[in-house]
């Protein structure tokens, strides 16, 4: 309560009683994703992580992706600038080693055996070694492309949604133009112009792949920018850059993370598709799609009347296993962060 002091020295002063700042321990959260209780953050990020960990299928998929990534990293020694930074070798042979030149008893398209668990391909190379090393190309391209496109899409969509008006109109018309063409066709055109190669594939899938993230983030920002904590930040004189990247962008992250996790598998399939069409990595490279391209003529009729199923099943199985695992992880993240809140559903699911 308040009371007017009547003494001459305190005349005109107002004293507030019944309030002790030291006893204040709780406050309203500024957003759903930054609330706190005591010293430990237990907001929706923490609850989402707990829900994700309890999802057995998603955690199983995480284990598969981690194992495949580690197998690719430790497949063969890695050397940079003349220094060996990774000396281990899970694969017994280099992916380009022609085995029958070392051992006359080995021939092309030998079936799986104890010495060669996945068999031998049409050029006399060990498929087990090539599948492990091939993960370096497909998996790394997927993560690099999604990292680049999601980051740029976050910035693009946040700026478009925050400023609105003519800025939003122009930026969204650019996105609409990109969506007028299928993403794989755009990637194919870029690779056809620049040629095949690792960084050419990264550029092909990154140059226009950010559009989906930009549109998603823009929609989230349009809702978030009217929140009380954003209006309060503006009223306190915070700069636009600070408001966008300190208050708005972090709260638009949940749907972005869901979409990014799902798109990693999409990029891997796209890279494999270009490789299967002969437009990906250079011929002979141990990339999963390129390996399928080299053996597609054997799908119907193999040498000597045999069909070397192992030459296509193992590279194709690696693609299937990784993409399926990433989709399961994406679904798990979607469920953990609440699909209704993130706005990213698959097939109408919430």
Number of C-alpha atoms within 10 A of each C-alpha: 7 9 10 12 13 10 9 7 8 11 10 11 11 11 11 10 9 6 9 8 6 6 7 8 8 9 9 7 13 15 17 11 18 16 16 16 12 8 6 9 14 15 16 18 17 15 14 20 14 12 16 21 16 13 17 11 16 21 17 15 22 17 13 17 20 13 12 19 18 15 19 25 20 19 28 21 15 15 11 8 6 7 9 11 11 14 12 13 17 17 21 13 18 17 22 15 15 19 18 15 11 9 9 8 9 15 18 18 23 20 16 17 10 7 10 16 14 22 23 28 24 18 17 19 25 29 29 25 26 27 26 26 25 24 25 21 18 25 23 18 22 21 18 16 25 27 16 17 21 26 15 18 24 26 17 21 28 28 23 25 26 23 15 15 10 10 13 19 12 13 18 20 11 12 16 14 10 17 14 8 10 9 17 17 11 17 24 23 14 18 22 14 10 13 15 21 15 16 11 19 26 22 19 25 28 21 15 17 26 24 25 22 24 27 22 21 28 27 17 24 24 18 13 21 20 11 14 12 17 20 14 12 16 14 9 9 9 14 10 14 10 13 19 22 15 13 19 24 22 13 19 23 17 26 24 22 19 25 23 21 21 23 22 25 26 17 26 24 20 22 32 26 20 21 25 21 15 18 23 27 27 15 15 13 20 26 28 32 29 26 28 25 22 21 19 14 11 18 13 11 12 16 12 6 9 11 14 24 16 21 26 21 14 19 27 17 14 17 22 16 16 25 23 17 23 23 20 20 24 23 24 25 26 28 22 22 23 19 19 13 13 21 17 22 18 11 6 6 9 14
